[in-house]
C-alpha cells in the first residue's frame, strides 16, 4: 500500500480546532507554542477561543491551519509513526503546500508560520477590498469554464483558480468580470454558479504583488529537500529540489491549484490511500469524489491518531 499525506487549505478553519490534540499530546502542544513564539502572538488562544471572524482573517487562518496539521503529525510521530518510512508523497491545498513541506522536514515550523503570516498579509493587501471576487462553478467541464473566463475577462482578469474535482471549479479575478462569468456559466448549463465569501481574488493574476513579496520572503529562508516528494499545486506532479519548490511556491500565488489532477496523479502512480492531516475533512471528501478507488481518511483528533496508529 502506498500512502499520500495531504494538508488542508483555507476554509477548513474552525474555532476550537486542535485543542483536543494539544490536551492529549505534549508534542502537539509544543507545535502551537512554537507557532505562537514565531509570530509573537497568542494565536492558539484565538484558535481555541475565537472570535471566528478574527480567526478567519487570512493572516491568522493560514498559520493556524498549518499549526493544526503539524500538531496532528507530531501526535502520530509520538506514537512511533515515521513519515519518511510510511508516506510516499505529500501535497497541500494552497497554503497546505507549506504545511506539507514542514511535515516533510523541508521547512521549520517557525519559518513556515512566519512565511504564512507574510503570505496571508500580502494576499489580503494585493487588491483593495471589493475589487476582486471568486465564484464556484459547479457542473461545467474545465474547457467550458475556460471559455467562459475568456469571454468575460475583458481588460481585467478572470481565470480558473482551483480545480477541486467532483465537477467544481473556482474562478477568480476582477469582481465585475467574475460576476459576468458566473452569470454566463449559468446560461451555459452550470448547475450552480455562486460568488464565494472571500476577501480577495486568490490564485489569479491580480495576486502578482503578493507573489513578488513571497519571492523575497522565500529567498531569505532555508528550505531543505523534503524527506518525500511534494506533489506541487501548479504542476500536479512531484518536485524535490529546494530551488524548484521555491519557484513553484511563488507561482502558486497567482497560479491554479490543480487539486483534481493531483489526486488523479496519486492514483496513477501507485497511491492507494490518502490521509488528510489537520483541520476538517474537505480534502477527504474531494478525494472520494475524484477517484473512488482510493481510500481516503482524515486525521485530526486524538481518536483519529490512535485509530491510525493501531492500523
GILIN-V77556 format. One line per field, one symbol per residue. phi: phi as a letter, one per 30 degrees, with the letter a starting at -180 (. if undefined). psi: psi as a letter, one per 30 degrees, with the letter a starting at -180 (. if undefined). Layout:
phi: ???
psi: ???
//
This chain:
phi: .cccccbdcdjddadjdidddddcbeddeddddddeddcibddddddcbiddddddeedcddddddedddddddddddcjdbeddccdbbabdhedddddddddidbdddddddddddddddddcdbeejdcabbcccjcdddddededddcdhccbabdcbcdiiicbccbldedddddddddddddjddbbbdcdccaddhbdddeeddddddddddccdcceddbdccdedchadbbceddddeddddddccddddedddddeddbjdcbccdckdibdddddddddbddddbbcbbbeddddddddi
psi: kkkkklklakffkkkfkfeeeeffjeeeeeeeeeeeeefhkieeeeeffalefeefkefeeefeeeeeeeeeeeeeefggkjefffkelllkjcffeeeeeeeggfkleeeeeeeeeeeeeeeefekkkfflllkkjkgkleeeeeeeeeffebgbkjlkekjflggkkklkakeeeeeeeeeeeeeggkekjkkkilflilhlffgeeeeeeeeeeeffljjlklflkkjkeffhlklfkeeeeeeeeeffeflkjieeeeeeeeefhfkfkkkkjakagefeeeeeeejffkkklkjgleeeeeeeef.
//
